[in-house]
Amino acid sequence: MIKKILGVFFSLETTVVLSLIFLVAQISATLMKTDTDAWVNVYGTFWFELIMWLLGLNLIGVMFKYKTYKKIPVFVLHLSLLIILLGAAVTRYFGYEGQLYLRNGEVKGEVVVIKNKAHPSDKEVVDLGFKIKLDKFVMRKYPGSMQPSSYDSYVTVIDGDKTFPYHIYMNHILVYKGYRFYQASYFPDEQGSILSVNHDPGMWITYIGYVLLAIGFFWSMVYKKSRFMITVRKLQKSGLFAFLLLFLLIPSASNAMNLDEYSKKSVNAAKEFSTILVQKSGRIEPMDTLDLDLVHKITKKAKLHGMNYNQIITGMLSFPEIFQNVPLIYVGHPEIRKELGIDGKYAPYNVFFTRDGNLKYSNEINNAFNTPDKDRTKVQREWIKLNERIYVSYLIFTGQIFKIYPTPNAKNENYKWYSPFEIQKMVMTGKLDPFTGNFYVNQFDSLVKALRNFDANKVAKIRENIYKIQKEYSAPILPDPNKIKWEIRYNHWQIFPGLIGVYSLLGIILIFIGFVEILKEKRFPKIEKVLYVIGVLALIVHTGNMLLRWYIAGHAPWSDAYESIVFIAWGSAFASLIFFRKSMLSLGAGLFVAGMFMMVAHLNNIDPQITNMVPVLKSYWLLIHVAVITSSYGFLGVGSMLGGLNLVLFALKKYKNLDNQIKQLNNIIYIALYIGLALLSIGTFLGGVWANESWGRYWSWDPKETWSLITMVVYALVIHGKMIPKLRGEFIFSLLSFLSFFFVLMTYFGVNFYIAQGLHSYGQGTAEGYWWINVIFAGMGAWFAVVIVTLIMGILSRVSKPVKLEDKEYSPKG
């Protein structure tokens, strides 16, 4: 009896059941309102600990049952998971963390510790055995803004007769006598520092597990007897080849208004205006970048009415009486368009105001703002967006948004720049001498007059004079002139938006050709070769534009929502061209996925502008962690798309024998998922190391890291499903491969735009309602339903009639 119970417990079916419970628990916790609720109801409970212990014990039994020790790479991979769990247990039961609050000049040797996050009021004081003195706290900000650039604590460690100074800042910690001190936050008056203090005896155990995990994954990929290499060899025998075709989008211009004369005359003057340096949110950038951001915010386009974005902005500034009647403001909802009485999607600025200059629709806008976000209708959300577009237009018409002037006191003002409107106010309040202030205002008036006269030479001369002022008072923060030139080129080329059509159309064509080749059993090698060569050129262009953005921004181009989605698209294209080029369907699927991600990156709710980095992201870990984990999304996206295409092939089996093609495609899917899971796992745990270096804990059940773990478990179950009856079928594998990607979507988009809380808040965007989250939840629900139903069917079939694992590859001994 005991032997039977142990046999049931140490089975893959039990692994799946425990994993499903583990997944549901984590999903429930991340959807709770607060972090405290998650700890009280899930993470801090006995039953959640029990699940993890049972998973560990089950893993040990399964490893011995399937004799993984005979395949050293596979054994190392699974052993790493046990070591990671052991390290987590040591941390949970013997580690603790607290905070040290220090004012400038203050000395303390005790920290306040919260033993259990489920009971945050349960605190105790721990004596460090030494003391820390804060000599000075310094917060540096980006020029002309309140946004922090870095936090720095200059401390002295006092341990009896031993003392030494140390500099603590983000990603640079103090390690002393088993304690790790991190720069966590600061006092509101900026006269004190808040240090996070961590004592974690399980850290190195966990790190060893992380290293073994990476070794196990990579070793398994080259080990001759691993399932991964067996699958690769099967594909090598198939002899399938595929290549790409490149199509470029040609943007069309609209001539809704008769502005031909202005469009022709303003080109050169607008071009000169676009090279003036301007300050925005602590970043110095060319006016060209500001113009593009403003026009995109107002119109959702880069061109309109036959004018480029620079011409639109200079027109609004120099000819407000004309441009206030030009339909420029995008109106997204048809009900509001009807209420405004406009034809088409664009409304002129003046339609929103009475003759007295009062806002006509203040009641609608106020009602929208006063309604809780979760209760707002689509119409109310559109009124809020319209309010922002109207206000931005007002700032342009009045010149208030053009912060181009530093004052003689710029160094003492953190190099803040001002608009002419602000200069006038400073003169009136006595904060700036009238001579300097009036000179700036008159110069800007001359600039506007030159724009009205389309005098490009005069605009260029004034631009040079403005630059001399900027250089005199703000030289330390001015960017290199070459970088400015390249930033303007980057703006004008608009390569990333163009790649939407390139990848999408290319993917569709390749998928079509792939189906034709399968049905006709005929290859087109010449076409494939041409398509592949051109496709590689598309990827090179994508790569080059990412490197250009890196150069312009001064940081890796995957630090915010827009950049990381663009990088995921790059990963999908790269995975297809490099790893899956032997199958037209695989190649097309990967490029189509890349196109879809590029399209998502350019949706209205994602801001493509180049921004400053928050302090925690200023680390080499950004290059490693984000690059690895977002690359995994590309492979998993390809696997999902191929799973969907394989389902189509299953539907076509009625008319033609496609068993061989289905098996080949499933082999490619397996490779894509395996590589994706390896990258996702390694990237997630690298993120844990980064978190430990930044915040003092490598795992805190933050929603982002938790959903990464959920996704890892999901894909691990899909891959190991090939060893379980019913789940190992070709159809089920394709279906689960397709549905599993909904967990990736939740990990990225759901956490960033729906849950929108946790330590990864710097990666958030803003969501326009949450209709898409229902699609993601439906996809995840379908995945659970498929796994549970097939698992029950498999268990029932084994009870009624034992199933023999005939395929040696998937048997315990194979």
C-alpha positions in Angstrom: 0.0 0.0 0.0 2.8 2.4 1.0 4.7 1.5 -2.2 1.6 2.4 -4.3 1.1 5.7 -2.5 4.8 6.6 -3.1 4.4 5.5 -6.7 1.5 7.8 -7.2 3.2 10.7 -5.4 6.5 10.3 -7.4 4.8 10.5 -10.7 4.7 13.2 -13.4 0.9 13.5 -13.1 1.4 14.5 -9.4 4.0 17.0 -10.6 1.4 18.5 -12.9 -1.3 18.6 -10.2 1.1 20.3 -7.7 2.3 22.7 -10.3 -1.3 23.7 -11.2 -2.1 24.4 -7.6 1.2 26.4 -7.4 0.2 28.4 -10.5 -3.3 29.2 -9.3 -1.9 30.3 -5.9 0.6 32.7 -7.5 -2.0 34.1 -10.0 -4.4 34.8 -7.2 -1.8 36.6 -5.1 -0.7 38.9 -7.9 -4.2 39.9 -8.6 -4.9 41.0 -5.0 -5.1 44.7 -4.2 -2.0 45.0 -2.0 1.3 43.3 -1.3 0.2 42.8 2.3 -3.0 40.9 1.1 -0.9 38.6 -1.0 1.4 37.8 1.9 -1.5 37.3 4.4 -3.5 35.1 2.1 -0.8 33.2 0.0 2.9 33.8 0.3 3.1 33.9 4.1 0.8 30.9 4.7 1.7 27.4 5.8 -0.2 25.7 2.9 1.9 27.7 0.3 5.1 26.5 2.0 3.7 23.0 2.0 3.2 23.1 -1.7 6.8 24.1 -2.3 8.0 21.4 0.0 5.9 18.8 -1.8 7.1 20.0 -5.2 10.7 19.6 -4.0 10.1 16.1 -2.6 8.2 15.1 -5.8 11.0 16.4 -7.9 13.5 14.2 -6.0 11.4 11.1 -6.5 10.7 11.8 -10.2 14.5 12.3 -10.8 15.3 8.9 -9.4 12.2 7.2 -11.0 13.3 8.4 -14.4 17.0 7.8 -13.7 18.1 11.2 -14.7 21.4 10.6 -13.0 22.3 8.5 -16.1 22.2 11.7 -18.2 24.4 14.1 -16.4 23.3 17.3 -18.1 19.6 16.5 -17.4 20.5 15.6 -13.8 22.4 18.9 -13.3 19.5 20.9 -14.7 16.9 19.3 -12.4 19.4 19.3 -9.4 19.7 23.1 -9.8 16.0 23.5 -9.1 16.4 21.5 -5.8 19.3 23.7 -4.8 17.4 26.9 -5.6 14.5 25.7 -3.5 16.9 24.8 -0.7 18.4 28.3 -0.8 14.9 29.8 -0.8 14.0 27.8 2.3 17.2 28.9 4.1 16.4 32.5 3.3 12.8 32.2 4.3 13.5 30.6 7.7 16.8 32.1 8.7 17.2 35.4 6.8 15.7 38.7 7.6 15.7 42.3 6.3 15.1 45.7 7.7 15.6 49.4 7.2 18.0 51.8 8.7 16.8 55.5 8.8 19.7 57.9 9.1 19.7 61.7 9.1 22.8 63.6 8.0 25.4 63.2 10.8 23.3 60.6 12.7 24.9 57.3 14.0 22.9 54.1 14.5 23.8 50.4 15.2 20.3 48.9 15.2 17.8 48.1 12.5 14.0 47.6 12.5 13.2 44.2 11.1 9.8 42.8 9.9 10.0 39.0 10.5 6.9 38.2 8.5 5.4 40.3 5.7 2.1 38.8 6.4 2.2 40.7 9.7 3.9 44.0 8.9 3.2 45.4 12.4 5.2 42.6 14.0 8.6 44.3 14.2 11.7 43.8 16.3 15.0 45.7 16.7 18.2 43.8 15.8 21.6 44.9 17.0 24.1 45.0 14.2 27.2 44.7 16.5 28.6 47.8 14.8 27.4 51.3 13.9 26.8 53.3 10.7 27.2 57.0 10.5 25.7 59.0 7.7 28.2 61.7 6.8 26.2 63.1 3.9 23.3 62.2 1.7 23.3 63.5 -1.9 20.5 63.3 -4.4 21.5 64.2 -8.0 18.7 65.2 -10.4 18.5 65.4 -14.1 19.1 69.0 -15.4 16.2 71.3 -14.9 13.9 68.7 -13.4 12.9 67.1 -10.1 13.5 63.6 -11.5 16.3 61.8 -9.5 19.3 60.8 -11.4 21.0 59.0 -8.5 20.9 58.6 -4.7 24.3 58.6 -2.8 25.0 57.9 0.9 28.5 58.7 2.2 28.8 56.7 5.4 31.4 55.7 8.0 31.4 52.2 9.4 32.3 52.2 13.1 33.2 48.9 14.6 35.1 49.4 17.9 38.5 50.9 17.1 38.0 50.0 13.4 36.4 52.7 11.2 36.3 53.2 7.4 34.3 55.3 4.9 32.1 53.9 2.2 30.0 55.2 -0.7 26.6 53.6 -1.0 24.4 54.2 -4.1 22.0 52.3 -6.3 23.6 49.0 -7.4 26.6 49.7 -5.3 26.2 48.1 -1.8 28.1 47.9 1.5 28.8 44.3 2.6 30.1 43.9 6.1 29.9 41.0 8.7 27.1 39.2 6.9 25.0 42.3 6.4 24.3 44.0 3.1 23.3 47.7 3.0 21.4 49.1 0.0 20.4 52.5 -1.1 16.6 52.2 -0.8 15.1 55.7 -0.5 15.5 59.1 1.2 13.8 61.5 3.5 11.3 63.9 1.8 13.5 66.9 2.7 16.5 65.2 1.1 18.5 65.5 4.4 18.6 61.8 5.2 18.9 58.4 3.7 16.9 55.2 4.1 19.1 52.1 3.8 17.8 48.6 3.3 19.6 46.1 5.4 19.7 42.4 4.5 21.0 39.3 6.3 20.6 36.3 4.0 22.5 33.0 4.7 20.7 31.3 1.8 22.0 33.7 -0.9 25.0 31.8 -2.0 23.1 28.5 -2.0 20.6 30.1 -4.4 23.3 31.6 -6.6 24.9 28.1 -6.9 21.5 26.8 -8.1 21.3 29.7 -10.6 24.7 28.8 -12.1 23.9 25.1 -12.3 20.6 25.9 -14.0 22.4 27.8 -16.8 25.0 25.1 -17.1 22.3 22.4 -17.2 20.3 24.2 -19.9 23.3 24.8 -22.2 24.8 21.4 -21.6 21.5 19.7 -22.4 21.5 21.6 -25.8 24.8 20.0 -26.9 24.4 16.6 -25.1 23.9 13.9 -27.8 21.3 11.9 -25.9 19.2 14.7 -24.7 15.7 15.1 -26.1 16.6 18.5 -27.5 19.5 17.2 -29.6 17.4 14.2 -30.7 14.8 16.6 -32.0 17.5 18.8 -33.7 18.9 15.7 -35.5 15.4 14.8 -36.7 15.0 18.3 -38.2 18.5 18.1 -39.9 17.3 15.0 -41.8 14.2 16.8 -43.1 16.1 19.0 -45.5 13.6 21.9 -45.4 14.7 25.4 -46.4 13.0 28.8 -46.3 13.8 32.4 -47.0 12.4 36.0 -46.8 11.0 38.8 -48.9 11.2 42.5 -47.9 8.4 45.1 -48.5 8.6 48.7 -47.4 5.7 50.8 -46.3 5.3 54.1 -48.2 3.6 56.5 -45.9 0.8 58.5 -47.5 0.1 62.1 -46.9 -3.3 63.7 -46.5 -4.4 67.0 -48.0 -7.6 67.5 -46.1 -6.9 71.3 -45.9 -5.6 73.6 -48.6 -2.2 74.3 -46.9 -0.1 73.8 -50.0 1.4 77.3 -49.9 2.5 77.0 -46.3 3.8 73.4 -46.9 6.0 74.6 -49.7 7.4 77.8 -48.2 7.9 76.5 -44.6 10.2 73.5 -45.3 13.6 75.2 -44.9 12.6 77.5 -42.0 11.1 74.5 -40.1 14.2 72.5 -40.7 16.4 75.2 -39.2 14.0 75.5 -36.2 14.2 71.8 -35.6 17.9 72.0 -34.7 17.4 74.3 -31.7 18.2 72.6 -28.5 15.4 72.4 -26.0 15.0 70.9 -22.5 12.3 68.4 -21.7 12.0 66.4 -18.5 15.6 66.8 -17.6 16.8 65.8 -21.1 18.5 68.1 -23.6 17.3 67.2 -27.1 16.9 68.8 -30.5 13.6 70.6 -31.2 13.0 68.0 -33.9 12.5 65.3 -31.2 10.1 67.6 -29.2 8.2 68.4 -32.3 7.8 64.7 -33.2 6.6 63.9 -29.7 4.1 66.7 -29.6 2.6 66.0 -33.0 2.3 62.3 -32.2 0.5 63.2 -29.0 -1.9 65.6 -30.8 -2.5 63.8 -34.1 -1.2 60.2 -33.6 0.8 60.7 -36.8 4.1 62.1 -37.9 2.6 63.8 -41.0 -0.7 65.4 -41.6 -2.2 67.7 -44.3 0.9 67.4 -46.4 3.1 68.7 -43.6 5.8 67.0 -41.6 5.8 67.3 -37.8 8.3 70.2 -37.8 6.1 72.2 -40.2 3.0 71.6 -38.0 4.7 72.8 -34.8 6.3 75.9 -36.5 2.9 76.7 -38.1 1.1 76.5 -34.7 3.7 78.7 -33.2 4.0 81.3 -36.0 0.5 81.2 -37.5 -1.8 80.5 -34.5 -4.7 82.3 -36.1 -4.7 79.9 -39.0 -3.7 76.7 -37.3 -6.3 77.0 -34.6 -8.8 76.3 -37.4 -6.9 73.4 -38.9 -8.2 70.0 -37.9 -5.2 68.6 -36.0 -6.5 67.2 -32.7 -7.3 63.5 -33.0 -10.7 62.4 -31.7 -10.8 58.7 -31.1 -14.5 58.1 -30.2 -17.3 58.5 -32.8 -19.8 59.8 -30.2 -17.5 62.7 -29.4 -16.9 63.4 -33.1 -20.7 63.6 -33.5 -21.0 65.9 -30.5 -18.3 68.2 -31.9 -19.9 68.2 -35.3 -16.8 67.2 -37.2 -16.3 65.0 -40.3 -13.4 62.6 -39.9 -11.2 61.9 -37.0 -9.6 65.4 -36.5 -11.0 68.5 -34.9 -9.6 72.1 -35.0 -8.5 73.7 -31.7 -11.2 76.4 -31.9 -14.1 73.9 -31.9 -13.5 73.2 -28.2 -13.9 76.9 -27.2 -16.6 79.6 -27.2 -16.0 83.0 -28.7 -15.1 84.3 -25.2 -12.3 81.7 -25.0 -14.1 79.4 -22.5 -13.9 75.6 -22.8 -17.2 74.3 -24.1 -16.9 70.8 -22.7 -15.6 71.4 -19.2 -18.5 69.5 -17.7 -17.8 66.3 -19.7 -14.0 66.5 -18.9 -14.6 67.2 -15.2 -17.1 64.3 -14.9 -14.5 62.0 -16.6 -11.8 63.0 -14.1 -14.1 62.7 -11.1 -15.1 59.1 -12.1 -12.9 56.4 -10.6 -10.6 54.9 -13.2 -12.2 51.4 -13.1 -15.7 52.9 -13.7 -14.8 55.2 -16.6 -16.5 54.6 -19.9 -14.7 54.6 -23.2 -16.2 58.0 -23.9 -14.9 59.4 -20.6 -11.4 58.0 -21.2 -11.4 59.7 -24.6 -12.4 63.1 -23.0 -9.4 62.8 -20.7 -7.1 62.2 -23.6 -8.7 65.1 -25.5 -8.1 67.3 -22.5 -4.4 66.5 -22.7 -4.2 67.1 -26.4 -6.0 70.4 -26.1 -3.7 71.5 -23.3 -0.6 70.5 -25.2 -1.9 72.5 -28.2 -2.4 75.5 -26.0 1.2 75.3 -24.7 2.5 75.2 -28.3 0.3 78.1 -29.5 1.5 80.3 -26.5 5.2 79.1 -26.8 5.2 77.9 -23.2 6.5 74.4 -24.0 9.7 75.6 -25.6 12.2 75.6 -22.8 15.3 76.9 -24.6 16.8 79.6 -22.3 19.2 79.0 -19.3 19.7 82.0 -17.0 23.0 83.4 -15.8 22.3 81.5 -12.6 21.8 78.2 -14.3 24.5 76.3 -12.4 22.8 77.0 -9.1 19.4 76.0 -10.5 20.5 72.5 -11.6 20.8 73.9 -15.1 17.1 74.4 -15.5 16.0 76.1 -18.8 12.9 78.3 -19.3 10.4 79.2 -22.0 10.0 82.8 -23.0 6.7 82.8 -21.1 8.4 81.8 -17.9 11.2 84.3 -18.5 8.5 87.1 -18.6 7.1 85.9 -15.3 10.6 85.8 -13.7 11.2 89.4 -14.8 7.8 90.5 -13.4 8.5 88.8 -10.0 12.1 90.1 -9.8 13.8 86.7 -10.2 15.6 87.8 -13.4 17.0 91.2 -14.3 14.9 93.0 -17.0 17.8 93.5 -19.4 18.5 89.7 -19.7 14.8 88.8 -19.6 13.7 91.3 -22.2 16.6 90.3 -24.5 15.5 86.6 -24.4 11.8 87.5 -25.0 12.7 89.9 -27.9 15.0 87.3 -29.4 12.2 84.7 -29.3 9.8 87.2 -30.9 12.3 87.7 -33.7 12.4 83.9 -34.1 8.6 83.7 -34.5 8.7 86.6 -37.0 11.4 84.9 -39.1 9.2 81.7 -39.1 6.2 83.8 -40.3 8.4 85.3 -43.1 9.8 81.8 -44.0 13.2 83.3 -43.6 15.4 80.2 -43.0 18.6 82.2 -42.9 17.3 84.4 -40.1 16.1 81.4 -38.2 19.5 79.8 -38.5 21.2 83.0 -37.3 18.9 83.2 -34.2 19.5 79.5 -33.6 23.2 80.1 -33.4 22.8 82.9 -31.0 20.5 80.8 -28.8 23.1 78.1 -28.8 25.8 80.6 -27.7 23.6 81.5 -24.7 23.0 77.8 -23.9 26.7 77.0 -24.2 27.7 80.0 -22.0 25.5 79.0 -19.1 24.9 75.3 -19.5 28.0 73.9 -21.2 28.3 70.8 -18.9 25.0 69.3 -19.9 25.0 70.0 -23.7 25.1 66.9 -25.8 27.6 66.3 -28.5 26.7 68.0 -31.8 27.1 64.7 -33.7 24.7 63.0 -31.4 22.1 65.7 -32.1 22.5 65.3 -35.9 22.0 61.5 -35.6 19.0 62.0 -33.3 17.4 64.1 -36.0 18.2 61.5 -38.6 16.7 58.8 -36.4 13.5 60.8 -36.1 13.2 61.4 -39.8 13.9 57.8 -40.9 11.0 56.3 -38.8 12.5 52.9 -39.3 10.7 51.1 -36.5 7.1 52.0 -37.7 8.1 51.0 -41.2 9.1 47.6 -40.0 5.5 46.9 -38.9 4.5 46.3 -42.6 7.9 44.7 -43.5 7.6 41.9 -40.9 3.8 41.4 -41.1 3.5 41.3 -44.8 6.6 39.2 -45.1 5.4 36.8 -42.5 2.0 36.4 -44.3 3.7 35.7 -47.7 6.0 33.2 -46.2 3.2 31.4 -44.4 1.3 31.3 -47.7 4.3 29.9 -49.6 4.9 27.4 -46.8 1.3 26.0 -47.1 1.6 25.9 -50.9 4.9 23.9 -50.7 3.3 21.5 -48.2 0.1 20.9 -50.3 1.9 20.7 -53.6 4.9 18.9 -52.2 7.2 21.2 -54.3 9.9 23.6 -53.2 10.9 26.9 -54.7 14.6 27.2 -53.8 15.4 30.3 -55.9 12.6 32.3 -54.4 13.5 31.0 -50.9 17.1 32.1 -51.3 16.1 35.6 -52.5 13.6 36.0 -49.7 16.1 34.9 -47.0 18.8 37.3 -48.2 16.4 40.3 -48.2 15.0 39.2 -44.9 18.4 39.3 -43.3 18.8 42.8 -44.6 15.6 43.7 -42.8 17.0 42.3 -39.5 20.2 44.2 -40.1 18.3 47.5 -40.5 16.3 46.7 -37.3 19.6 46.0 -35.4 21.2 49.1 -36.8 18.3 51.3 -35.7 18.4 49.8 -32.2 22.1 50.6 -32.0 21.5 54.1 -33.2 18.9 54.6 -30.4 21.4 53.2 -27.9 23.9 55.8 -29.1 21.4 58.7 -28.9 19.9 57.7 -25.5 23.1 56.8 -23.9 21.7 53.5 -22.5 20.7 50.1 -23.8 17.5 50.3 -25.9 15.4 48.0 -23.8 14.8 50.1 -20.6 11.1 51.0 -21.0 7.9 49.6 -22.5 8.5 50.8 -26.1 12.1 49.8 -26.3 11.6 46.3 -24.7 8.7 45.5 -27.1 10.9 46.5 -30.1 13.5 44.2 -28.7 11.1 41.3 -28.4 10.2 41.9 -32.1 13.9 41.8 -32.9 14.2 38.5 -30.9 11.4 36.9 -32.9 12.9 37.9 -36.2 16.4 36.8 -35.1 15.1 33.4 -33.8 13.3 32.8 -37.1 16.2 33.8 -39.4 18.9 32.1 -37.5 17.3 29.0 -36.0 14.2 28.2 -38.0 15.2 29.1 -41.6 14.7 25.5 -42.8 10.9 25.8 -42.6 8.9 28.4 -44.5 6.0 28.2 -42.0 8.4 28.6 -39.1 10.2 31.5 -40.8 6.9 33.2 -41.7 5.4 32.7 -38.3 8.4 34.2 -36.5 8.5 37.3 -38.8 4.7 37.7 -38.5 5.1 37.6 -34.7 7.8 40.3 -35.0 5.5 42.4 -37.0 2.7 42.1 -34.5 5.0 43.2 -31.6 6.2 46.1 -33.7 2.6 47.1 -34.2 1.9 46.8 -30.4 5.0 49.0 -29.7 3.4 51.8 -31.8 -0.1 51.7 -30.3 -1.5 54.9 -28.9 -0.9 54.0 -25.3 2.8 53.4 -25.6 5.2 56.3 -25.7 8.1 56.0 -28.1 10.1 59.0 -26.9 13.6 58.7 -25.6 13.6 59.3 -21.8 16.0 59.4 -18.9 16.6 56.3 -16.8 15.6 55.9 -13.2 18.5 55.3 -10.9 18.0 51.6 -10.4 18.3 50.9 -14.1 21.8 52.5 -14.3 23.5 49.1 -14.1 25.2 46.6 -16.4 22.5 44.2 -15.2 20.1 46.0 -17.5 22.1 44.8 -20.5 22.2 41.2 -19.3 18.9 40.6 -17.5 16.5 42.4 -19.9 18.3 41.3 -23.0 18.1 37.6 -22.1 14.5 37.6 -20.8 13.1 39.6 -23.7 14.9 37.4 -26.2 13.1 34.5 -24.7 9.7 36.1 -25.6 10.8 36.0 -29.2 11.4 32.2 -29.2 8.2 31.6 -27.2 6.2 33.8 -29.6 7.5 31.8 -32.6 6.5 28.6 -30.8 3.0 29.9 -30.2 2.5 31.0 -33.8 3.8 27.6 -35.1 1.4 25.9 -32.7 -1.4 27.8 -34.3 -0.3 26.9 -37.8 0.0 23.3 -36.8 -3.6 23.4 -35.7 -4.5 24.5 -39.2 -2.5 21.6 -40.6 -4.6 19.3 -38.4 -7.7 20.7 -39.9 -6.4 20.1 -43.4 -5.6 16.4 -42.7 -9.1 15.6 -44.0 -7.9 16.4 -47.5 -4.3 15.3 -47.4 -1.9 13.2 -45.4 0.1 15.8 -43.4 1.4 13.6 -40.6 5.1 14.1 -41.5 4.7 17.9 -41.8 2.9 18.1 -38.5 5.7 16.1 -36.8 8.4 18.2 -38.3 6.7 21.4 -37.2 6.2 20.1 -33.7 9.9 19.3 -33.6 10.6 23.0 -34.5 8.1 24.1 -31.8 9.8 22.0 -29.2 13.2 23.5 -30.0 11.7 27.0 -29.9 10.0 26.4 -26.6 13.1 24.8 -25.1 15.4 27.7 -26.0 12.8 30.1 -24.9 12.3 28.4 -21.6 16.1 28.3 -21.1 16.5 32.0 -21.8 13.4 32.9 -19.7 14.7 30.9 -16.7 18.2 32.2 -16.9 16.9 35.8 -17.5 14.5 35.6 -14.5 17.2 34.4 -12.1 19.7 36.9 -13.4 17.0 39.4 -12.5 17.0 37.9 -9.1 20.7 38.6 -8.8 20.2 42.2 -10.0 17.4 42.6 -7.5 19.6 41.3 -4.7 22.3 43.9 -5.7 19.7 46.7 -5.9 17.1 46.0 -3.3 18.6 43.5 -1.0 16.5 40.5 -1.9 16.6 38.2 -4.9 13.0 37.2 -4.6 10.2 39.2 -3.1 7.1 37.8 -5.0 6.9 41.1 -6.9 4.1 40.7 -9.6 6.6 40.8 -12.5 9.0 38.2 -11.2 6.1 36.0 -10.0 4.5 36.0 -13.4 7.9 35.2 -14.9 8.0 32.1 -12.6 4.4 31.3 -13.5 5.4 31.3 -17.2 8.5 29.2 -16.5 6.3 26.5 -14.8 3.8 26.6 -17.7 6.4 26.0 -20.4 8.2 23.4 -18.2 4.9 21.5 -18.0 4.3 21.7 -21.8 7.8 20.4 -22.5 7.6 17.6 -20.0 4.1 16.8 -21.2 5.7 14.7 -23.9 6.4 12.1 -21.2 2.8 11.9 -20.0 0.1 9.9 -21.8 -2.6 12.1 -23.4 -0.5 15.2 -22.9 2.2 13.8 -25.3 -0.1 13.9 -28.4 0.9 16.0 -31.3 -2.4 17.9 -31.3 -2.4 18.6 -27.6 1.3 19.8 -27.8 0.5 22.2 -30.6 -2.6 23.5 -28.8 -0.7 24.1 -25.5 2.2 25.7 -27.4 -0.2 28.2 -28.8 -2.1 28.9 -25.6 1.0 29.1 -23.4 1.9 32.4 -25.0 -1.0 34.1 -23.2 1.0 33.7 -20.0 3.9 35.6 -21.7 1.5 38.3 -22.6 0.3 38.5 -19.1 3.8 38.6 -17.8 4.7 41.6 -20.0 1.5 43.5 -20.8 -0.7 42.4 -17.9 1.8 43.3 -15.2 2.9 46.5 -16.8 -0.5 47.8 -17.9 -3.1 46.0 -15.8 -1.7 45.1 -12.5 0.7 48.2 -12.7 2.3 47.8 -9.3 5.4 46.5 -7.7 9.2 47.0 -8.0 9.0 47.0 -11.8 6.7 50.1 -12.0 9.3 51.9 -14.1 8.3 49.7 -16.9 4.6 50.6 -16.9 2.5 52.1 -19.6 -1.0 53.3 -19.5 -4.0 51.1 -20.6 -7.0 52.4 -22.5 -9.5 50.2 -20.7 -8.9 46.6 -20.1 -10.8 44.7 -22.9 -7.6 43.0 -24.0 -7.0 41.6 -20.5 -10.2 39.5 -20.9 -8.6 37.9 -24.0 -5.5 37.1 -22.1 -7.4 35.6 -19.2 -9.5 33.6 -21.6 -6.4 32.2 -23.2 -4.9 31.3 -19.9 -8.2 29.7 -18.8 -8.3 27.6 -21.9 -4.7 26.4 -21.2 -5.8 25.3 -17.7 -8.9 23.6 -19.1 -6.9 21.6 -21.7 -4.3 20.5 -19.2 -6.8 19.5 -16.5 -9.2 17.7 -18.9 -6.4 15.8 -20.7 -4.7 14.9 -17.4 -7.9 13.5 -16.0 -8.5 11.5 -19.2 -4.9 10.2 -19.0 -5.3 9.1 -15.3 -8.6 7.4 -16.0 -7.1 5.6 -19.0 -4.2 4.4 -17.0 -6.5 3.2 -14.2 -8.6 1.2 -16.6 -5.8 0.0 -18.8 -2.1 0.5 -18.1 -0.3 2.5 -20.9 3.1 1.4 -22.1 5.6 4.0 -23.2 6.6 2.5 -26.5 8.6 5.4 -27.7 12.1 4.9 -26.2 12.8 8.6 -26.5 10.2 9.5 -23.9 10.4 6.4 -21.7 12.1 6.6 -18.3 15.1 4.7 -19.8 15.2 6.6 -23.0 
